[in-house]
Amino acid sequence: MNQTIADRGPSGILGRILTSPWLLVAVVLLSFYWQLGAVPLYDLDEGAFTEATREMLASGNFITPHKDGEPRYDKPVLIYWLQAASTQAFGFNELALRLPSALAATLWVLAVWGFVRERLDRESAVVAGLVMALSLQVSVIAKGAVADAVLNLFIALAFFEIYRYYLDPNPATNRRFVLRAFLWMGLGFLTKGPVAVFFPVLVSLLFFGSQRELGRWAQAAFAPKGWLVFVAVALPWYLAVYLDDGPGFFRSFFLEHNAGRFGDAMHGHAGFPGYYLVMLPIILLPFTGWFLRLLPGLRAAGSDPLERFLWIWFLTVFVVFSFSGTKLPHYLLYGATPLFILMAKHRALLKGRWLAFAAPLIFLGLLVALPGVVGLAESQADRAHEVAMFQEARGVLGLDYLGAMLAGLAAMIGLLLWSRPPLWQRLILAGVIQTLVVYGVLVPRVFEVMQAPVKEAGLLAREMNLPTVGYRTSMPSFSVYRDAVTPNRPPLPGELVFLRVDKLDALATDFPGLQRDLVYRRGPVALVRMGRTDDTGAVGTQPGR
């Protein structure tokens, strides 16, 4: 009788709520769409992608992406097309530029939900979707005007088709899975290039090899109709960019931005050998402890084909990027989808509340301590733009911030001490708290310090409508808000100069014959209007504002 009552008590009710598809819909809206357009674009990534989209729309060249008037060879074209279509429908603004990523992340969750429902059950499908949508790094790329959410969608879809093909040995019926896998790889190839093909091919080879079915793998991997689908999807644009721009894209994209990233660190994104051992717990917040509880069962996972497939998927991505010269946290998301599924499958085995809650408690504790950390960093900073940012940060990390963070920490401690519901249910609620704290309190303040001044400077430069150049400063979102290309070259009299505040002294040293009129300065950036001083000391341009 007591067990029946317990099942109908708060824990049972909470369990039914947390396995409701409607809750998953609400969490997706919260994690991916709430505050989507509320903060400025961040540099460098969002600024670079969206400036390329802006220049595509301005020029009418929908083949070769450009940034600051020069071809941008970093990524293929699909993300720019998606952003262009979104801004044409909803206006050129932050929400429309980020909307393709939010929609792709939503479809990614839907794909996970559908796959887990097929392989396990409806409740596990909802839990897998909740864990995914509430994981910190997934929500970050879902709210970013970059290519990563779109790429992860296509990678996950390709892997799901590969496993469906494995389960169906009948050549008369499994061909559709092969064709769809090649379709998703083709679209991924249009999104970010070879990575969308490399991992599905390598992981499927390892999995089918472990199952002693390499013949079936070869039949799918070398299926002529599959490659025809892939070529039909990916080749037209690659051929068009070659005709439009010559071999430059192929040399830069394939050799530098793909092979080069693996061999060497690009743009300073190096990492030590254990980089992803450190980053994985952060990527999975607040579910780090949940993931750690999976590790003891890794050895036994080989007896279950699904678990073997999922672990090979994750470990292959983890190992490959651990040996890569360029390391970035979001690379590991290519192998995170199987972890969300495994956590949902084994949720009933989750034990040890201190291990489960250690990571989110430490994270929120660090956020509570952030004002003190900023004050300490300001006292140690010796570069003007860093000092300016820390001063701005002190202004926004006041009592309201501290109160919100302490409330979030108290709620997290309450979930830790609440003994009745199963741990996995409490961690789902912890994910909701984390999302509210990060996107309702932290992110708006961080962007107010780092990116709001760049946006203000860009809008002011647009209003002044003067020729504008950048000086030893790369913040492409300035060009987005200015609605014009901002070349990096020596300034001329009458031009505006956009620069970081630590470059102001160098500007005076490099151009001593030009008068400098400070038009705007806030936080890390400034706008200066240049004019020539005549022999009487008069400035040869009208004063700036």
C-alpha positions, -999 to +999 in steps of 0.1 A: +000+000+000+028+024+009+046+018-024+013+025-043+008+057-023+044+068-030+039+062-067+009+085-066+026+111-045+046+141-056+074+120-072+049+101-094+031+133-104+064+150-112+075+120-132+044+122-153+049+159-159+085+154-168+077+128-194+050+148-210+057+158-247+040+192-238+067+198-213+093+191-239+077+217-262+077+243-234+114+236-226+124+239-262+107+273-264+124+283-232+159+271-241+160+280-278+136+309-284+134+329-251+156+360-254+166+349-289+168+385-302+173+403-269+210+407-270+234+421-296+254+398-319+287+386-305+321+388-321+338+372-337+316+343-348+281+358-350+295+390-364+314+372-392+285+350-402+259+378-402+281+403-420+287+377-447+249+373-449+244+411-450+269+415-478+253+386-497+219+404-496+235+438-505+255+425-534+230+399-548+259+374-550+244+342-535+273+320-545+305+333-529+301+346-494+321+378-486+330+396-454+344+431-455+344+429-493+367+399-494+357+363-501+349+344-469+362+308-473+356+296-437+323+278-443+301+267-472+270+285-482+239+269-466+239+289-433+241+322-452+211+312-474+191+302-444+199+335-426+192+355-458+158+338-462+149+344-425+159+381-426+139+386-458+108+372-440+113+388-406+135+418-411+173+422-407+176+419-369+192+396-343+161+374-339+158+367-377+196+360-380+195+335-351+162+319-360+176+293-384+198+280-356+168+278-332+147+260-358+176+236-366+181+228-329+143+222-326+144+198-354+175+182-338+155+176-306+126+162-327+149+138-345+163+126-312+128+122-298+116+102-328+146+079-328+144+072-291+107+066-293+114+040-320+142+022-302+131+026-266+098+042-255+079+075-254+090+085-219+127+079-226+122+099-258+109+129-239+137+127-213+164+125-240+149+156-256+148+175-222+184+166-214+195+178-248+175+210-248+186+220-213+223+212-218+244+243-217+263+241-250+233+230-270+213+260-259+243+282-267+245+272-303+207+271-307+207+309-298+237+317-320+237+330-356+263+304-366+264+271-385+267+247-357+231+239-348+223+232-385+254+210-389+245+190-357+210+184-370+223+168-402+250+148-385+224+133-360+200+126-389+227+107-408+236+086-378+200+077-371+196+065-407+228+044-404+214+026-374+180+021-390+199+005-420+217-018-396+185-030-381+169-038-415+189-065-434+164-066-463+179-048-493+144-043-507+134-021-478+167-007-463+177+013-494+156+043-482+178+046-451+209+047-472+196+073-495+184+095-466+218+092-449+235+105-481+210+133-483+217+145-447+255+142-453+251+162-485+232+190-467+259+188-439+286+192-465+268+223-477+268+236-441+303+229-429+321+206-452+339+173-448+331+168-411+295+160-420+308+130-440+339+120-421+322+110-388+292+091-402+315+071-425+342+064-398+318+056-370+296+033-392+328+015-404+339+009-368+304-002-357+297-025-386+332-039-382+326-046-345+294-065-355+313-084-382+291-070-409+317-051-431+301-064-462+268-047-454+287-015-445+305-016-479+272-021-497+258+011-482+291+032-482+296+026-519+260+026-530+260+044-564+225+059-559+235+072-525+265+090-539+243+103-567+220+118-540+250+133-523+264+148-555+230+162-565+227+180-532+263+193-527+280+195-561+260+224-577+271+250-553+307+238-551+308+239-589+291+273-589+316+288-564+345+275-585+331+292-616+324+324-596+357+326-577+382+301-591+402+277-570+406+301-541+377+286-521+390+250-525+425+259-515+414+279-484+385+259-473+397+223-477+434+228-471+434+256-445+401+255-427+397+217-426+431+199-429+448+229-414+426+230-383+434+194-375+472+199-379+476+233-363+457+256-340+438+283-359+430+317-345+446+309-312+422+280-305+448+256-292+443+232-263+462+208-242+458+170-247+431+167-220+412+197-232+379+178-238+381+160-205+378+195-190+353+209-214+329+179-215+316+185-180+309+221-189+292+213-222+268+189-205+259+212-175+239+206-154+240+169-163+277+162-158+271+138-129+244+120-148+269+113-176+296+102-151+272+076-138+271+060-173+309+053-173+308+021-151+284+005-176+307+012-206+322-023-206+288-041-206+275-018-233+291-039-260+264-066-256+237-042-267+240-031-304+223+002-298+246+011-268+276-001-287+266+022-316+261+052-293+293+047-274+314+043-306+298+074-320+307+095-289+342+080-284+352+084-320+344+122-319+361+126-286+393+108-296+395+125-331+391+160-317+414+153-288+442+149-313+432+179-334+454+210-333+424+233-332+401+227-302+368+244-295+341+233-271+313+230-296+333+204-317+324+178-291+287+183-297+291+162-329+293+133-305+270+145-277+237+133-291+244+096-281+251+108-245+216+124-243+201+091-254+222+070-230+213+092-201+176+089-208+179+051-212+197+047-178+179+074-158+166+050-133+202+039-124+213+074-115+224+075-079+246+097-056+230+131-052+262+149-044+279+137-075+248+145-095+246+181-082+283+189-078+288+205-113+257+227-113+263+238-077+299+247-086+288+266-117+262+287-098+287+292-071+311+307-096+284+329-110+277+342-075+314+350-071+316+367-105+314+403-092+344+396-069+363+379-097+357+409-120+369+433-093+401+413-088+406+410-126+402+448-129+429+454-103+453+432-123+444+444-158+469+467-176+453+470-211+428+499-216+401+478-232+402+452-205+400+478-177+371+495-196+352+462-198+358+453-161+345+488-151+314+483-173+309+448-157+310+462-122+281+485-132+259+456-143+268+430-117+250+448-089+227+437-061+200+426-085+224+403-102+237+389-069+202+384-056+191+365-087+222+343-086+217+336-049+181+327-055+192+303-083+218+287-060+193+283-032+169+266-056+196+243-067+205+234-031+168+228-024+167+203-053+198+186-039+181+182-004+147+173-018+149+135-013+117+122-026+117+125-064+143+104-084+176+122-091+170+124-128+137+144-122+155+168-099+183+173-125+157+182-152+144+209-129+180+220-123+183+224-160+153+247-161+168+268-132+202+269-151+185+281-183+165+309-164+197+321-146+220+320-177+197+335-203+176+357-180+204+371-158+240+363-170+239+366-208+221+400-210+247+415-187+277+399-204+265+412-238+257+446-223+294+449-214+310+433-244+287+439-274+263+467-266+290+493-271+299+478-305+263+479-316+259+515-304+290+525-323+278+508-354+244+525-353+260+559-346+284+554-376+254+545-398+235+576-387+265+599-393+269+584-428+306+591-431+332+568-447+344+545-419+374+523-415+386+499-389+420+503-372+437+471-359+404+459-346+383+429-358+347+431-346+326+423-377+293+430-359+301+467-362+297+464-400+264+445-395+250+474-374+266+500-396+250+483-426+282+488-447+316+472-453+342+485-429+377+481-445+408+479-425+431+505-440+448+538-430+422+565-423+418+597-444+407+632-432+369+633-427+366+595-420+355+577-389+377+552-373+364+523-353+389+508-329+394+492-295+403+518-269+437+503-263+446+513-299+439+550-293+475+559-285+488+539-315+464+558-337+479+591-326+514+578-331+508+563-365+489+593-379+504+624-362+493+647-391+456+640-385+435+656-358+415+632-338+380+640-326+366+614-302+330+609-313+320+579-291+337+559-264+321+532-242+336+501-227+361+485-250+355+505-282+356+540-296+348+560-327+372+587-338+367+613-365+399+622-384+407+657-397+438+674-409+453+702-388+465+732-408+493+756-398+470+777-376+458+746-357+423+746-373+408+713-381+400+707-417+367+689-411+335+698-393+335+688-356+321+654-348+293+648-324 
